[in-house]
Amino acid sequence: VQLQASGGGLVQAGGSLRLSCAASGGTFSRYGMGWFRQVPGKEREFVAGINWSGRMTGYADFVKGRFTISRDNAKNTVTLQMNSLKPEDTAVYYCGAALSGSYYSSSYEYRSWGQGTLVTVSS
């Protein structure tokens, strides 16, 4: 499955952004999906995940209560709504399709990745 992420940009602290990830070339509804982020010199870290049906979601502690992940299997998209953004949320955000219908916090459990979209939060 091929993924394309979009929606990044520059926002002030306290603001919101909505990231989208469009999938093609596979059966999107089979796969759990995850959003990860990465800053230079650090490993890619888990942000949020959602299982194939959308009924189960999980979040990293540092985004709980601020970010919401959702998916639309009819449109082959997964979305990350980011509210109350902080400067430390600045990173390149990647969407990934998992190896199964579940989501995982380890990037090694993902079969494919989008190209990444840059989110910059100014103070």
N, C-alpha and C positions, 0 to 999 in steps of 0.2 A: 504494500500500500504506500502511495506517495502522499506526503503531507506538505501543506503550505501554510505557514503561520503569518498573521498580519495583525495590525492594530496597535503596534508599539508607537512610541513617540515621547515627546517632552511634556512633563506635567509638573505643576508645583506640588509641594508637600500638602497632603490633605485631599488632593484631587483624586480623580478616578480615570481608569482606562479599561477598555474591553478588548481582550485579545481573542482572536478567532483562529481556528485551525481547520482547513478544508482538506478532506481526504478524497483520494481517487485511486482507481486501479485495484481495488480489493473489496472484500466484504467488510465494510466498516463496522457493522453491528456485531461482528464476532470478537472485536478486540477491546480490551480495556485501554484507556487512554490516560496519559499523564502530562502534566506541565512541569517542566524543570527550568531552572535558571542557572546562569553561569557568569561569573566575573573573571577577568584575566587573572591567571595564576592560581585559580581555585577549581576544584572539581565541580561538575554539574550536580546541582542539588535539587531534591524533590520539593515541589511546591504543592501540587494537588493532583489527585487521581480520581478516576471514575470508572466503574465497571461497565461491562458491555450494555447492560440494560439502563444504566443511569440511576439505579436504585441505591447503589452504594458509592459513597464518596469518602475521600480522606484528604487531610490537609497537614502540612507541616505546622508545627506549633507557632512559628513566627508569622503565619498568615491567617490563623484561625480567627474567625469573626470579621475578617476584612475582605477575603477573597472567596469567590464562589465559582465552582466548576459545574458545567452542565453540558449536555450533549443533545443533538437532534439527529437520530439515526436516519430519519427520512431525508435530511439534507446533507448527511455525511459531514457534520461539523461538531466540533467541541469548542466550548467558549470558556474563557476565564475572565470573570468580572472582578476587577481589582478596585477596591475602595480604600479610602484613608491611607493613601500611599505615603511612604516614608522614603527619605533619601537612600536608606539602606536597601530598598527594593530595586535600586538601579542595577540592571543586569541585562544580558541577552536571554530572552525567554524562548524555550523550545517546547514544542509538543511532540509527544512520542506515542507510537502504537505498541502496545504490550504484546508479549508472546502468547498470551491467552486472553480469556474474557475478563480476567481480574486486572487490577492495577497494582503496581509495586512501587516501593520507594527507592529501589535500586535501579539505576539507569541501565544496568546490564540485562535487565529483564525486558528490554524494549527492542523491537525488531527494526523499527525505522523511525527517522526523525525528520521534522521539518527543518527549514533553513535557519530558523531563529529570527526573532524580532526584538529590536532594542527598545528597552524602557528606561528612560532617564527621569529621575525625580529630583527636582531642584529644591533647595531649602529656602 
